[in-house]
Amino acid sequence: MSNTTNGSAAPTAVLDAVRSVLGTPTGTIALHEPEFAGQEWTYVKECIDTGWVSSVGSYVDRFERDLAEVTGTAHAVATSNGTSALHTCLLLAGVQPGDEVLIPALTFIATANAVSYASATPHFVESESTSLGVDARALDDYLTEIADSRDGESFNRRTGARIRALVVMHVFGHPCDLDALAELASRWHLVLIEDAAESLGSTYHGRHTGNVGIVSALSFNGNKLVTTGGGGAVLTNDPALGKRAKHLTTTARVPHRWNFIHDEVGYNYRLPNLNAALGCAQLERLGSFVERKRRLASRYETAFENVAAARFLREPAGTSSNFWLNAIVLDESLAPRRDEVLAMLNDAGYMSRPIWTLMHRLPMYAACPRMPLPMAESLEARIINLPSSPRLAD
Ligand SMILES: *Cc1c(COP(=O)(O)O)cnc(C)c1O
C-alpha cells in the first residue's frame, strides 16, 4: 500500500500489517507472555508436597540433564538467573580484573553488567544488519588497528589492557554468524562466549546455539521462551569447565558427608528445585513453543512483504530461529517517526517496544572503549518489537 514515507501512510501501513496478523484486540496484546499448559502445576506441587523446594532436589538434576539433551551440549549447570550464568561464564573464561571483554553495544544490559561483576571492562563492538549480531568483518579490521597479539594473548594497544574474551549474542533468537566469529576469536586468542539467553530452540547449521562458544549462558526469566520464573544455565562441552561451573555456582563447597569446607570464594547462584520443576515442565513444551512462534513469524513476514517503509527481520541463512521476539526494521526515512509508529501500535492495543538503548549511551558505560558503531546506532533508531507470544499463532 504505502510507498510514501513522508506522509501519514507509512506508520498506518505498519499498523495495518500488524492488525492483519493479530486481529483487533479487546485489551492489550502483550509483547511476550509465558504459557503454563503442561505439567507445571503437577511438578511444582510435588516440590511443595515433599518439602524439596530449595537449592537441592531431583528437579535441578533433571532440568540440567534435559537442558544438555535439548541443546546437544555435554554439560548444563542451572543458575539463579541469566546474568549469574553470564558472570560464571566470564570467570570460567579466565577473565581477570582489569581485562577487557568485547561485547556488542546492541545487547541487553545483563551482558555488560556481567563483565562489570568480573571487575573487567566492557569494550563495545559493532553489529551487522542481517542477524543483528556482532559484525565479524568490522571487528577484525578494528582489532587489526588497535590490538597486538603476543604469547597467545591479545592486548589493546591504546589502553594496555589484555582483551580476554568475546561475548556474542543471538538477538531476538536469531543466531549470529558463529563460524566467522569463532574463526576470529581463535585467531585473536579470545575466549568465545555465547550469550544464548534469547536463543533456546534456535540452531546454526543444524547445531543448537550455545555449542560453539567455550561456555554459553541461557536465561529463563519470565519473558523468555521457557521460564522458571527466574533462572539461567551455563552450557559447555568441556567436562572440566562443566565441573567448575557447578562448583563456582554452589558456594565452592568441597563434597563431604558433613564438613563445610569451601576451597575458594564461590557464589550462591543455585536455581531452587521449585523453579527447576517449572523449567522441566516448560522444556517438555519447547517444541510446541518454537513451532507456533515460527508460524506467527511467517505470518508477520507475509504481512510486511507489501510494506515499503519497514522490513520484517528474517532468520539468517543457514539458521533456524526461535523468533523469541518478532522485530521490524523501519526504513531510514521512517526512523525519525519511530515514536509515532510506537504510539500508534501501543494505542491500538499491540504492545510494541523499541530495541535496547545502546550500552555506551548509559552513564556507567559511557567511558568504556568502543569501536565505531554506525550500524548499531542506525539499528537502535529503527527497530520495533511486536507481540510474540506462542498463543498468538493459535
Ligand atoms: C534475558 C537476557 C539475559 C539474562 O537476563 P536475566 O534476567 O538475568 O535472566 C542476558 N542477556 C540477554 C541478551 C538477555 O536477553
The ligand as an SDF file (V2000), in Angstrom:
LIG
                    3D

 15 15  0  0  0  0  0  0  0  0999 V2000
   17.4050  -12.0780   29.3360 C   0  0  0  0  0  0  0  0  0  0  0  0
   18.8070  -11.8380   28.9520 C   0  0  0  0  0  0  0  0  0  0  0  0
   19.8910  -12.1050   29.8250 C   0  0  0  0  0  0  0  0  0  0  0  0
   19.7300  -12.6260   31.2150 C   0  0  0  0  0  0  0  0  0  0  0  0
   18.7970  -11.9960   31.9740 O   0  0  0  0  0  0  0  0  0  0  0  0
   18.2870  -12.4850   33.4150 P   0  0  0  0  0  0  0  0  0  0  0  0
   17.1160  -11.6010   33.6220 O   0  0  0  0  0  0  0  0  0  0  0  0
   19.4070  -12.2370   34.3770 O   0  0  0  0  0  0  0  0  0  0  0  0
   17.9070  -13.9210   33.3620 O   0  0  0  0  0  0  0  0  0  0  0  0
   21.1720  -11.9170   29.3540 C   0  0  0  0  0  0  0  0  0  0  0  0
   21.4170  -11.4700   28.1290 N   0  0  0  0  0  0  0  0  0  0  0  0
   20.4130  -11.2110   27.2540 C   0  0  0  0  0  0  0  0  0  0  0  0
   20.7650  -10.7700   25.8930 C   0  0  0  0  0  0  0  0  0  0  0  0
   19.0900  -11.3690   27.6440 C   0  0  0  0  0  0  0  0  0  0  0  0
   18.1050  -11.0840   26.7700 O   0  0  0  0  0  0  0  0  0  0  0  0
  1  2  1  0
  2  3  1  0
  2 14  2  0
  3  4  1  0
  3 10  2  0
  4  5  1  0
  5  6  1  0
  6  7  2  0
  6  8  1  0
  6  9  1  0
 10 11  1  0
 11 12  2  0
 12 13  1  0
 12 14  1  0
 14 15  1  0
M  END
$$$$
